[in-house]
Every structure is written in structure tokens, then in C-alpha cells.
Amino acid sequence: MVRSGLVGLQARPKMVGGLSVFGSPVMPGVIRGGHLAAAVPPPPAAALVTLSGAALKAQAQHRVITLEAAIQANPHDLAAWEARIREALLAGTTEEASPEDVFERVVKQWPYAPRIWSMYAEWAEGEGTALGSAVYRRCLQQVPNLELWLSYLGFCKRLLPLEDVLRAYAQAVDLLGTDSRGGLLWAEYLALLKHTYNVQQKKDNPDAETSGKLLAEDTNPMEAARRNAKPAIRQRIEGTKAADVSDDEFLRVGAVLKIGNEFMRRTFQRAASTAHSALDKLWVGYEQFEKSQGNPPLAQKLLAEHMPRFVRGKAAFKELQGLCNGMDYAALAVPITPKTAVQQTKLFEKWRGVLQFEQTNPLRLDRKDLQARVTLLFQQAALGCAYHAELWHDFAEWLDLGGQREEATACLRRAVERFLPRDLTLRLMAAQRHELAEVPLSAANMEAAEEEYQKLLEEMPKPCPLALINYLAFVRRQRGGGDFRSAFVEAIESSPHCTWEVYAFAAQTEYHIFGSSDAACKVFRLGLERYGEREPSLLAAYVNFLISTNDLRSARAELSRGVLDRLQAAVRDKMSKRSDPRLEESLAFLWQKWSRLERYFGDAASVRRCAAFRDEEFRSLQKDQEVEEDAIVETPAAFGLAMTISEVEEGFRFQHLKPEGERRRPECVGAGAEASASSSPASPKAAGPVVPPAKAAAPVPNGAAAGAAEEAAGPLVDHAVSEATEEHRRLAGGSFNIIGMSVHIARPDVSKMLAFRPALDVLGLKKETAVGSRAGVPAGAAAAGTPAAPSDPRARPTAAAGGIALNAEEEQVPLPTMIPKCLQDLMAVLPSRPLKGAKPDVDYLLTVLQTVSIPPIPVKELERFRYDSLRLKKEEDNATLRRRGLVKDEFEADGSGFFSSRPTIYRERLQAKRQRFSEELGTAKSE
């Protein structure tokens, strides 16, 4: 500690009474101010130590104050917390806050950080075995991290008795045995079990070593851990029960834990049936164990049953290696900010890929084992991605799928209480789970749902109208219309979450649920009286409701009144030389909606009246303002209220359909973009109040709807139009849009079709004899290009242009190019003669070849390959047997008949006799 402090002080030494702060006295005769200073005798050594210690202490206190300030400013600053831990460890017990106090603060802030818990446990181990064991017991069950468990197992191997060590390994494999990085865990556990098993075999059978009953042992992990332990740790366990690792102790523990044949078999089968790096080694050990039991038929049966699991485990591990490449397992979950968003997103995408792969059940586990395996992966992913709401949603859905509803509810509660207290989606899901738990709803679940909704309304940022809307919907579903209306009245009087959207929801509920259009109109009017000109979106929602109820007269009246009121306010602002862009935008927005209504659902006279309404009212308003007759403006264009081309397009819109002018054609976009880049920026009026699609809306932080704040920040939105646009975008954005087809045309979904691929000759070039036999001509004639007899219906046609027959080169079909070279080499090595017994399983063979390392074979050896038994080249072997008639051609039968076995003298004679009879019969027919 002193050394580190001195290093920090050497950068800027200060002189104190002829003494530097790092303890070197000033040399006599130092020139000060042009005069030779008198030599100052050095102070005693005690003064040096005191001065250096005080300086170092002051510097340490300054660092602690700085770190505490950084932690207070950002409680999720992991680097500051780790530096604070180091300062506490350096200071030890001399500091006001002991290391234990600092560690307790850190684990309270980071309760699921395996790295922090490992540091805490290592420090506690140095303080005492009991304290270290207590720290590990607190964190192991809630932090399923492999590194943390390996640290705990190292602690057990150094300080605990053998029985406790084996029990700790059993707990570890029960929890983390399915981890793809758990190869070391299984290897060490089985090393201890094999030694225990061998000790028992030696006791029961003195000739076990010579009769092959013993298993090949690995290095004892306990001995290696204690050999590498610190001297203080070794001294702590000397003379205690934990120091006994003799064979007698192994024998006693084996009897206590009942480590016998069945126990070893189950453990080997579990270890060899999952995906990890030690599969090959453990499978060899399992084979040796089964063969040492002295029952070869049973051993062969069990090994054959578990071989497919072993192969699937290796294939799955190979796939997981690619998916987990570059994954940071030690990453801690931090809130998603612009600084951490990229790193957190990459980590979450990695975990998502692993989870999606494991949910496909590549190991073909039963439902219970698959549920446990994927649940462990979700828990491990939450250690680094806990601030992603998608992870918790997927986790809860997975638990629900497995029938674990209580665990799913606890999962959502943990996410909301610890990590995402302001995520509205998760909180609404948690509240709804109580409501949907049972039918009919019990009083307990009813009370729990009510409590969740009340907590949601209290804790969410204000305003959050969506939370209030969902609560009102819950009240209506469970209590009826009377309580719904009472809750609505109470909300509009006292709730800070009440905005215009709440009024719109209550009005639509009155109409759609209770069938009262009059009550709905009263609710809308109540909202308009409260918000007035501040919320034109509420007026637009009211107009949309009137149109849906076919009350066009009231819709025209509301729109004309809204346009007139805003036009009056705009004229007053212009006369006072004030400008309100929001007012002008709402005026254009409502006028376009009115114009669109008259254009599609009115007559010609109403369209003309609507088009002239703004100008006529504008002139009348100027007269009311006592503007001179000569100064009256005919149209509002001079005041910035004229229609732009964008507004005209909006007026002609119908739902998602909008006219596209020449300026918006794709070929004109590039030139227009360059021109707009070089021109001056357009005014806000130039763009007009174009209704954006729903996806263009700015996201609301923490999942809360901002209500009035959102409306004030963004452009006005006609929700009827935006919803129609969004629905069209979603419907047209599927597979149809990918292939460039319209959703209005009924076409087959070719994305789910398979291409027609006829069978190919994957064995090589077609034989000339096969070509001749198919065409009905002898082999020599086919090679020479002689045309087939006209009477043969299978004869190939000649060339259309010159009538010249196809030659032999054109008849030959080349080897398909899609066959990999490695597969061609494999097919060249395989025997061409049919073998005895059942046909080999090609899928199983390819799976083994993909997972087993095969030594490279030179191509020349493949070309000149010889059978070990016959010492013949493959081509010579095939030609000889074909001349004898013992091997059928590749294009003939599949070779599963009588002559599919190894040839004998009797079969050769019989085949020769049949061939001779066939030739005589052919000669007789030709004559």
C-alpha cells in the first residue's frame, strides 16, 4: 500500500522544511533565491514514516470521497463500485467502513452480479471458513452462474470434508449440468466418483485390478486444489476432518452416499446426454464402465440406446459454439442508456439466438428436462440482460407454456420490482395475470388485481393515460357499468393520469358496450368543454365517432365550429402580430378533415361551400375587426393559411390511399433530394400537417403514454387515418410484399412451396450400356451414334435441325455440380457390392462423420483404392463381377434379391446357366 501511494506522489514532489514528501532529505548547499542555504539536518526516521503515512492516508481519503460522489451520481457505475472495493481492501479495518460493510452495499445494489459475489466470497474465505460458506450460501441459488459455482467448488475442495465436497458437486450438476460450458464440472465430479467406485471394487473384489473391474482414474481435483492453496489455508485444515482424503474416507463416503453401479450408470448417462466440451472423454469412460460389468449383451444394449443421445449432444454443442462465440458471460445487467445500448443489444441478441435454438429441442429431451434446460438459460440470460423487457416476456411465456403459472407470475414480479418498475407493458401483464387466473374470479385474485392496478397508477410517471384506461376496462369487466361510470367520474375529477384519451375511451365504451350513443356524445362534449382548443385530436376523435354512427350532420357542425373558432383565434393573432404554429396546424388539420368528409360523403354544393368557407369567414372576421375595406384580404394566403400541395394531397386521401404526384415518383426522388439539400430550409408550413404512420410516432420512455405532453410535442394525428395506414402497412408487409405482389390480388404463397428437383445420378457418369439398353440399341451402336429403331417407342429423338443422331458425348450426363467433393470421395470409398445384413443408416453415418475427427486421406489413394481382402482395384473388381453377372448395374434393381450376397461357386454356375439360356432365347427370337 505504501508503494502505491509513493508512486502516485512522485509525479509532483513538494518540499516541506527541507524534506520531500517521499522521504528524501534535501542535499546541503541547495541554492535558494541566489544564496547558498544552510544545511538542514534530516529529521528522525519516525517523522518520515509519520509524514508519509499521513500523506498517503489523506490521498486515500480523497480517492474514497471521489468514488463515493461518483457512486451517488450514478448508482450503476460498476467501475466506481469496484474501485471502492479495492480501496476498502487496501485500507482494511483501519477505515471507518470495513470491507464487509462496503461489500454489503455493493451486493445490495448488484444482487445478481456473479463477479461481485466472487470477490466478496474470496475475501470472506480469508477471514474464516464459516464466513465464506455463509456468503456462498446467500448467492448460489439466486445466481446460476458457472464461474461462481466453480469458485464455490474450489472453496469446498480446499476447506471442506470429502462428503461435503461430493454433495456440493451433486448440487452443481443438478443446477448447471445442462450448461454448454459444464464439461469441467462433469469431469471433476466423475473423477471423484470413479475413485470412490474403484475403492469399493478393491474392497469387494481383491482381483478387481487384474479382472478389468476398475475404471481409468483422472487427477484427483481435491488434491490439486489443496496443493495449490495458500499456506495459511493448508494450515487451517491440518489435523481436522477436512484434511482426510484417504481411501478409507472415500470408502465411508461412498457407503453414505450410496455410490454403486446404478448411481454411476445414471451419472454417466446424464453426463453423456447433454451438450458440453467433455463429451468424448466421458463417453469413453461410460463405455469402459459398462464393459467392466461383465455382461456384454447388456452393455451393448445400453450403449446402443445412448449412442444417439451422445451424437445429438456433440452436434448441439458444435452449434452452440457458433452461437455463443464472443458472448460475455461475466457481463452485468445495467440500465439501457445511449452509452450502453449497443453493448447491451449485442449481448441480448446473442442470448436470444441461443434461446431460440434450445427451444427447438435439439437434444430431443422429454418435456420436463427441456423445461428445466431452457429455464436455466433464461435465468442465465437475465444476469446480463435484465433490463430488456422482451426477455422477461419470453421467460414468462415459456413458463406458462410449461404449466408453471405461479413461477411466471413471480418472474414478472421480479422484473417489475427490481429492474423495470416503469415498464408499462410488464406491469399491465402482471396485473392481468391475477384477473385471468381463474374463471370465475375469486375474491383473492380480484383483490390482488385491484392492488396491482392501484400500485401501477401510483408509481407510473404522470400522466399515464393508458394505465388509467386499462384500470377502467378492468373495473368494467369485473364490476359492471355502474362502477365503471363511478370510477370514470372519480378519475376525471382527481386522477393526474386523465387526458383526452380517457374521455375518448369512456365514450366508445358507452357506445360499443352499453349501446348508448347519446351517453357517448355527452362524454365527448364533456371532454371538449374541459380541453377546448388545446386538443384538436379529441375533436377529430369525436368527428370520427359521429361518422361511424352515420351522424354526418353533427359531424359537419362540429368541424365547421372547430374551423371557425380557430380561424377567429388566428385572425386575432395576426392582427396583434403574433404567431401560433400549433393553432395554424390545427386549423389546417380540421379543415382538411372537413373537406375530405364533404368530398366523399357530400354533394357538389356542400363541396363548394366547404371550399369557400375559409375565405368567406376570413373576410367576415376582418370586417368584425374593423379593418378598412381596401385593406381586407380576400384569401388567408397572405397570413400563411393557404393550402400547399401536401395539404391538397391530404384532402384527397381515403384511409391509407393517398395521391402520389410526379414529384414523388422514385426516379424523381434522387434529383429532388439533391436540390433540396442545396436550397434553403423549408418553413414548417411547407410540409403541411401530413398525418404520419403510427410507427413514426416518437417512442415514449419507460412504456408510459405521455398523453397531452405527447400531443403537444408531435404533429396532429387523425387516428382513423393513421390506423388504416398502419393496418395496410402490416397486411402488405408480409411475404407478399417481399416478392413485390399486391395484397389485392389472390396469388399462391410461393414462399412455402418447394422447388421441383428431379432425382439425379449422384453416383457418377451414366454407363454406356445403360444408355444403349434404354435406347434399345447395342452398346457399340450407341457409342457410334447409330440411331435407334423407329419401332422402339423409347428411342431418343434426333437433332431437330439436321436430323443427326446424338453422339455418345452428348448422351453422357456429367456429374452434378451440387455434390460436394468430400461426399464424392466418400461415395468412391464405399463398397459397390451389396453387403450382408440390413442396409446401413445413411443419416446416422453422416451424423457420426460430422462429429468425429477423420484423418485426411490423399486424393491419389482414393483414386487407386484397393480392398484389403481382395487386393484388387475397385474398377477391376466391378468389371470382373459384372462380367460374371453377379453385380447388377446402378440403374437396374436395387440389389436386394437372391444374388445380393457374397458370390459362391454354386451361384456362379447358376448365373452362367441363366445367362446362356437368355442368349439362346434372344437368338431364337431374332431368327
Secondary structure, 3 states (H helix, E strand, C coil): CHHHHHHHHCCCCCEECCEECCCCECCCCCEECCEECCCCCCCCHHHHHHHHHHHHHHHHHHHHHHHHHHHHHCCCCHHHHHHHHHHHHHHHHHCCCCHHHHHHHHHHHCCCCHHHHHHHHHHHHHHCHHHHHHHHHHHCCCCCCHHHHHHHHHHHHHHCCHHHHHHHHHHHHHHHCCCCCCHHHHHHHHHHHHHHHHHHHHHHCCCCCCCCCCCCCCCCHHHHHHHCCCHHHHHHHCCCHHHCCCHHHHHHHHHHHCCCHHHHHHHHHHHCCCCCCCHHHHHHHHHHHHHCCCCHHHHHHHHHHHHHHHHHHHHHHHHHHHHCCCCCCCCCCCCCCCCCHHHHHHHHHHHHHHHHHHHCCCCCCCHHHHHHHHHHHHHHHHHHHCCCHHHHHHHHHHHHHCCCHHHHHHHHHHHHHHHCCCCHHHHHHHHHHHHCCCCCCCHHHHHHHHHHHHHHHHHCCCCCHHHHHHHHHHHHHHHCHHHHHHHHHHHHHHCCCCCHHHHHHHHHHHHHCCCCHHHHHHHHHHHHHHHHHHCHHHHHHHHHHHHHCCCHHHHHHHHHHHHHHHHHHHHHHHHCCCCCHHHHHHHHHHHHHHHHHHHHHCCHHHHHHHHHHHHHHHHHHHHHCCCCHHHCCCCHHHHCCCCCHHHHHHHCCECCECCCCHHHCHHHHHHHHHHHHHCCCCCHHHHCCCCCCHHHCCCCHHHCCCCHHHHHHCCCCCHHHHHHHHHHHHHHCCHHHHCCCCCCCCCCCHHHCCCCCCCCCCCCCCCHHHHHHHHCCCHHHHHHCCCCCCCCCCCCCCCCCCCCCCCHHHHCCCCCCCCCHHHHHHHHHCCCCCCCCCCCCHHHHHHHHHHCCCCCCCHHHHHCCECCCCCCEHHHHHHHHHHCCCCCCCCCCCCCCHHHCCCCHHHHHHHHHHHHHHHHHHHHHHC
